[in-house]
Amino acid sequence: MGIVKIDDQLHEEARRASTVMCRSINAQAEFWMKIGMLAEANPALSFNDIVAAQIAAAQVRLPDGADA
């Protein structure tokens, strides 16, 4: 674990997004970093494709009719 210095404006955006997504600020920043890293490694995939792949990899069972 370490300290990551980010711009004040980006921190504010993470704070706002974390409230909407019911995550801590740190969890929101970690989510953005993980998705960004996966997007760079897989430029042909959309955000939805990346999230769906992560849900499948975690073996999350979605309710019938829910699209990931």
C-alpha positions in Angstrom: 0.0 0.0 0.0 1.2 3.5 -0.7 0.2 7.1 -1.2 -0.8 8.4 -4.6 -0.7 12.1 -5.2 -3.5 13.3 -7.5 -4.7 16.6 -8.6 -7.3 18.3 -6.3 -9.8 18.5 -9.1 -9.5 14.7 -9.8 -9.8 14.0 -6.1 -13.1 16.1 -6.1 -14.4 14.1 -9.1 -13.5 10.8 -7.4 -15.3 12.0 -4.2 -18.5 12.9 -6.2 -18.4 9.7 -8.2 -17.8 7.6 -5.0 -21.0 9.1 -3.5 -23.1 8.1 -6.5 -21.5 4.6 -6.8 -21.7 4.0 -3.0 -17.9 3.5 -2.8 -15.3 5.1 -0.6 -13.1 7.6 -2.4 -10.2 5.1 -2.3 -12.4 2.4 -3.8 -13.6 4.7 -6.6 -10.0 5.7 -7.4 -9.0 2.0 -7.4 -11.9 1.1 -9.7 -10.9 3.8 -12.1 -7.3 2.7 -12.1 -8.2 -1.0 -12.6 -10.6 -0.2 -15.5 -8.0 2.2 -17.0 -5.3 -0.4 -16.8 -7.5 -3.1 -18.4 -8.6 -0.6 -21.1 -5.0 0.2 -22.0 -4.2 -3.5 -22.2 -7.3 -4.3 -24.2 -8.0 -1.2 -26.5 -10.6 -3.0 -28.6 -12.9 -3.6 -25.6 -15.5 -1.2 -24.5 -16.1 -0.3 -20.9 -19.1 -2.6 -20.8 -17.0 -5.5 -22.3 -14.4 -4.9 -19.6 -16.9 -4.9 -16.8 -18.7 -8.0 -18.2 -15.4 -9.8 -18.3 -14.6 -8.9 -14.7 -18.0 -10.0 -13.6 -17.6 -13.3 -15.4 -14.0 -13.8 -14.0 -15.4 -13.3 -10.5 -18.1 -15.8 -11.2 -20.8 -13.3 -10.2 -24.3 -14.8 -10.8 -26.6 -12.1 -12.2 -30.4 -12.3 -12.0 -32.2 -13.7 -15.0 -32.6 -11.0 -17.7 -29.7 -8.9 -16.4 -27.1 -8.1 -19.0 -23.5 -7.6 -18.0 
